[in-house]
Amino acid sequence: MQPEDYDYMYEMEDHFWWFDGMRTIAGALLDQHCEKNGNRRILDAGCGTGRNLVWLQRYAGEGEIHAIDTSFQALQMSLQRGSERLVQASVTNLPFADSSFDLVASFDVIVQLPTSGAALQAMQEMYRVLKPGGIGFVRAAAFEWLRSGHDKALATKKRYGLSELSSELERSGFVVLRATYANSLLLPAIALWRLVLKRVGLVDSGSDVKPLPPWLSRLNTILRLIVQAEAAWLRTMPVSLPAGVSAICVVQKPCDQIS
């Protein structure tokens, strides 16, 4: 990511439809396995500018929330949000002891790892630092055919199919509790935006992590409501969505395993 992308993210994470909507989807999936205020020790394995650390407090109760990121700029922004337990490190080499956390979250991090095999190594590290019975949440950009200038700007190395993401997590030792695509209702519109409008130059060809053009700014509320409606469906229906912009797995470290 470029420095200006972190600036945009920091400014927009509270109100932009994608950030707000995807937190709602994450809650719809995690609430089924983590009651709120459960006094958990939590790790955000790639915290970015830190808004999700504030959101994860709902599951921490009186427990601690820790975070890592490779970007010093991102960690400084997380510090500005009030987070304190921050470490500059990679998810492929977590600086924590075995079985340290009750919940580990990874929001769109493994897709940015630069080397072959790094994603599997990151999953194995998340498994290692989770306590037996602990819960993991892994979200990744979906479908290589959706690759666009957005991925180039954010240095996305790989986009995942859901079955591949699930298989790699199981290979790392996890039990998959829930696997689904997400941001599904808007998939056709996002595909049109990225694969057609960007390529013909009608919209900015770079990252989508920036304010909507003035002629689309009123759509922010509408788009947020659409994603929130999808979250409500995922909360009440125990099935998986067949396609979407993101692939998500909720996983568990088996209770009979030790790191």
C-alpha positions in Angstrom: 0.0 0.0 0.0 1.1 3.6 -0.7 1.2 6.2 2.1 -1.8 7.9 0.8 -3.8 4.7 0.9 -3.2 4.5 4.7 -4.3 8.2 5.0 -7.6 7.4 3.1 -8.2 4.3 5.2 -7.7 6.1 8.4 -10.1 8.9 7.4 -12.8 6.5 6.0 -12.9 3.5 8.2 -15.6 4.9 10.5 -18.1 5.8 7.8 -17.3 4.3 4.3 -19.8 1.7 3.3 -17.3 -1.1 2.7 -15.5 -0.8 6.1 -18.7 -0.4 8.1 -20.6 -3.1 6.1 -17.8 -5.7 6.3 -17.5 -5.2 10.1 -21.2 -5.9 10.3 -20.7 -9.1 8.3 -17.8 -10.1 10.5 -20.0 -9.6 13.6 -22.8 -11.7 12.0 -20.4 -14.6 11.6 -18.3 -14.2 14.8 -21.2 -13.6 17.2 -22.3 -17.2 16.6 -19.1 -18.5 18.1 -17.9 -15.7 20.5 -20.3 -14.2 22.9 -19.7 -10.5 23.5 -17.7 -9.3 26.5 -16.2 -12.7 27.1 -12.9 -11.5 28.6 -10.8 -12.8 25.8 -7.2 -12.1 24.8 -7.4 -11.1 21.1 -4.9 -10.6 18.3 -5.5 -8.6 15.2 -2.9 -10.1 12.9 -2.4 -7.2 10.5 -4.3 -4.3 12.0 -3.8 -1.6 9.4 -4.9 1.8 10.7 -6.6 0.3 13.7 -10.4 0.7 13.4 -11.0 -3.0 13.7 -9.1 -3.0 17.1 -11.8 -0.7 18.4 -14.5 -3.0 16.9 -12.9 -6.1 18.4 -13.3 -4.7 21.9 -16.9 -6.2 21.8 -15.3 -9.6 22.2 -12.5 -8.7 24.6 -14.5 -7.7 27.7 -11.8 -7.1 30.3 -9.2 -9.0 28.2 -6.3 -7.5 26.2 -6.3 -6.7 22.5 -2.9 -7.0 20.8 -2.0 -6.1 17.2 0.8 -6.5 14.7 1.5 -4.9 11.3 4.5 -4.5 9.1 3.8 -0.9 8.4 5.1 1.7 10.9 2.7 4.3 9.5 -0.3 2.0 10.1 0.8 1.3 13.7 1.2 5.1 14.3 -2.4 5.6 13.1 -3.6 2.7 15.3 -1.8 4.4 18.3 -3.8 7.6 17.5 -7.0 5.6 17.9 -6.0 4.7 21.4 -4.5 1.2 20.9 -1.4 0.5 22.9 -0.3 -3.2 22.5 1.2 -2.8 19.1 4.2 -4.6 17.5 5.8 -4.1 14.1 6.0 -7.7 12.9 4.8 -10.0 10.2 1.9 -12.5 10.5 4.4 -15.1 9.2 6.5 -14.8 12.3 4.2 -13.7 15.2 6.2 -12.5 18.3 4.0 -14.3 20.8 4.2 -17.5 22.8 2.3 -20.6 21.8 -1.4 -20.7 22.9 -1.5 -17.1 23.8 -4.9 -15.9 22.4 -8.6 -16.8 22.5 -9.4 -15.1 19.2 -7.1 -14.2 16.3 -8.5 -12.1 13.4 -6.9 -11.6 9.9 -8.7 -9.0 7.8 -7.4 -9.1 4.2 -3.8 -9.7 5.2 -2.8 -13.1 3.7 -3.6 -11.8 0.2 -0.8 -9.3 0.5 2.0 -11.7 1.6 4.8 -11.5 -1.0 6.3 -14.9 -1.2 5.0 -18.4 -2.2 4.0 -20.4 0.8 3.8 -17.3 3.1 0.0 -17.5 3.4 0.2 -21.1 4.7 3.0 -20.1 7.1 0.8 -17.2 8.4 -2.1 -19.6 9.0 0.2 -22.0 10.8 1.4 -19.1 13.0 -2.2 -18.1 13.8 -2.8 -21.7 14.7 0.3 -21.8 17.0 -0.6 -18.7 19.0 -4.3 -19.7 19.5 -5.3 -21.5 22.6 -6.9 -24.9 22.1 -10.6 -24.2 21.5 -9.7 -20.7 20.3 -11.4 -19.0 17.3 -9.9 -17.6 14.2 -11.4 -15.3 11.6 -9.8 -15.1 8.2 -11.0 -12.8 5.4 -9.4 -12.7 1.9 -10.1 -11.0 -1.4 -12.0 -13.5 -3.6 -11.6 -14.6 -7.2 -8.6 -14.0 -9.4 -10.8 -12.9 -12.3 -11.8 -9.9 -10.1 -8.1 -8.7 -10.2 -7.9 -5.0 -11.2 -6.0 -1.8 -10.6 -7.3 -1.9 -7.0 -5.2 -5.0 -6.4 -2.1 -3.5 -8.0 -2.4 -0.3 -5.8 -2.8 -2.4 -2.6 -0.1 -4.9 -3.6 -2.6 -7.8 -3.6 -0.6 -10.9 -4.5 -3.4 -13.4 -4.6 -7.2 -13.6 -4.6 -8.7 -16.8 -3.1 -11.5 -19.1 -4.0 -13.4 -20.2 -0.8 -12.5 -23.9 -1.2 -8.8 -23.0 -1.5 -8.9 -20.8 1.6 -10.8 -23.5 3.6 -8.4 -26.2 2.5 -5.3 -24.2 3.5 -6.7 -23.5 6.9 -7.6 -27.2 7.4 -4.0 -28.1 6.3 -2.8 -25.7 9.0 -4.7 -27.7 11.6 -7.9 -25.7 12.0 -11.5 -27.0 11.9 -13.6 -24.8 9.7 -16.8 -23.8 11.5 -18.2 -21.5 8.8 -17.1 -20.7 5.3 -18.8 -18.3 3.0 -18.4 -15.7 0.4 -19.4 -12.2 1.4 -20.2 -8.8 -0.2 -22.2 -10.9 -2.6 -25.2 -8.7 -3.5 -22.8 -6.1 -4.8 -20.6 -8.5 -6.8 -22.1 -7.6 -10.2 -21.7 -3.9 -9.6 -18.2 -4.2 -8.3 -17.2 -6.4 -11.2 -18.6 -3.7 -13.6 -16.7 -1.0 -11.7 -13.4 -2.7 -11.6 -13.3 -4.7 -14.8 -15.1 -2.3 -17.2 -15.3 1.3 -15.9 -11.7 1.3 -14.6 -10.3 -0.2 -17.7 -11.9 2.2 -20.0 -10.9 5.2 -17.8 -14.3 6.3 -16.7 -13.2 6.0 -13.0 -9.9 6.1 -11.2 -7.9 3.0 -12.1 -6.1 2.8 -8.7 -7.3 1.7 -5.2 -11.0 1.8 -4.3 -10.0 2.8 -0.8 -10.8 6.4 -1.3 -13.9 8.6 -1.2 -16.5 8.0 -3.8 -16.5 10.5 -6.7 -18.9 13.4 -6.1 -21.4 12.0 -8.5 -21.6 8.8 -6.5 -21.2 10.1 -2.9 -24.9 9.7 -2.1 -24.6 6.0 -2.8 -22.6 5.5 0.4 -25.7 5.0 2.6 -27.4 2.8 0.0 -24.4 0.5 -0.4 -23.9 0.2 3.4 -27.6 -0.8 3.8 -27.2 -3.5 1.1 -24.2 -5.0 2.8 -25.9 -4.8 6.2 -28.9 -6.7 4.7 -26.5 -9.4 3.6 -25.1 -9.5 7.1 -28.5 -10.0 8.6 -29.1 -12.9 6.2 -25.8 -14.5 7.1 -26.7 -14.2 10.8 -30.0 -16.0 10.4 -29.3 -18.5 7.7 -26.7 -21.3 8.3 -25.7 -21.6 4.7 -22.9 -20.1 2.6 -23.2 -17.6 -0.1 -22.1 -19.0 -3.5 -20.0 -16.0 -4.7 -18.8 -12.6 -3.5 -16.0 -10.1 -3.4 -14.6 -11.6 -0.2 -14.0 -15.2 1.1 -14.4 -15.7 4.8 -13.7 -18.6 7.1 -14.4 -18.9 10.8 -12.2 -21.6 12.2 -11.3 -23.2 15.5 -8.2 -24.8 17.0 -9.2 -28.2 18.2 -9.6 -28.5 22.0 -7.4 -31.6 22.1 -4.5 -30.0 20.4 -1.5 -28.3 21.9 1.0 -26.1 20.1 
